[in-house]
Amino acid sequence: MVYDLVIIGAGPSGLSAGIYAQRAMLKTIILEKESFYGGQVLSTYEVDNYPGFPQLGGFELADKFRHHAESLGVQFHSAEVENIIQDGYLLKITLNNDEPLITKTVIVATGSIRKKLGVKGEDEFSGRGVSYCATCDGAFFKDKTVAVVGSGDAGLEDAIYLSRVCKQVYIVNRSDKLRGAKRLQNVVDKTENIQILWNTVIDSINGNNIVESIDIVNTNTNEKSNIALDGVFIAIGSTPMTKFLEGLVDMDENGYVIADETGITNAKGVFVAGDIRVKNLRQIITAAADGANAVNSVERYLETQ
């Protein structure tokens, strides 16, 4: 079988692309390596900036995306993509657990993964006090003390969510300014059990089987101190999942695919959508828009073949 389109990734951009592709009557399949669908939106406690769905949980929104796609008959398959090979005017997609797929076009919407802090104890205590998803693991820290590393939107959202569950929340911020949206900063300022540790970095995460404390360093004075706590939530950004695209499409120095809102790459028949492409704003709404734009580009491309 030769597909018109294979979509890699079932986050907001991939699901949006699937909806638009199905409505365009393209022979399409969505590949997803995880056992769940929705991408990083699943780790968002509350979505308040997606039009029409105010204060909806991330899991609920992702569920609506998938059900919409399924209601239109979008086909899903669980598999991890190992490589994309150009074979004339067709593309061969090799999978880790199945026969290769042959397609005329592909939209890569693999999203990104959370960055690690890279300090002593981080890997050792991962899942035992160190977490990268506050909404996934926050309930385990009810009435306890935790630290959030990162002051962008993700870090501030995590701190606000955890403040509703935990006794005390520290925000470990390496500078003297917060990077997140002003609205989130205002909420943090008004939340009594959130304390910001300015000009501070974590030197190590300590414990005996589980997290018990962190060693911190003041970046201005080099003064070291220790804080007793029960958990560390790391929210310092993401890395695009584009390793398998190396050599196929042009990327910037950080691994983001060079493409504008059309999703068109330098590789024939290969399009991208969502967080993996170079752009200024990475939000659910921009990911969904990318999926729609990429399918429009696919249709135009197929018309010329």
Sequence and secondary structure as in RCSB ss.txt:
>XXXX:A:sequence
MVYDLVIIGAGPSGLSAGIYAQRAMLKTIILEKESFYGGQVLSTYEVDNYPGFPQLGGFELADKFRHHAESLGVQ
FHSAEVENIIQDGYLLKITLNNDEPLITKTVIVATGSIRKKLGVKGEDEFSGRGVSYCATCDGAFFKDKTVAVVG
SGDAGLEDAIYLSRVCKQVYIVNRSDKLRGAKRLQNVVDKTENIQILWNTVIDSINGNNIVESIDIVNTNTNEKS
NIALDGVFIAIGSTPMTKFLEGLVDMDENGYVIADETGITNAKGVFVAGDIRVKNLRQIITAAADGANAVNSVER
YLETQ
>XXXX:A:secstr
 EEEEEEE  SHHHHHHHHHHHHTT  EEEEESSSS SGGGGG S B SSTT TTB HHHHHHHHHHHHHHTT E
EEE  EEEEEEETTEEEEEESSS  EEEEEEEE   EEE     BTTTTTBTTTEES HHHHGGGGTT EEEEE 
 SHHHHHHHHHHHTT SEEEEE SSSS  S HHHHHHHHH TTEEEETTEEEEEEEESSSEEEEEEEETTT  EE
EEE SEEEE S EEES GGGTTTS B TTS B   TT B SSTTEEE GGGB  S   HHHHHHHHHHHHHHHHH
HHHH 
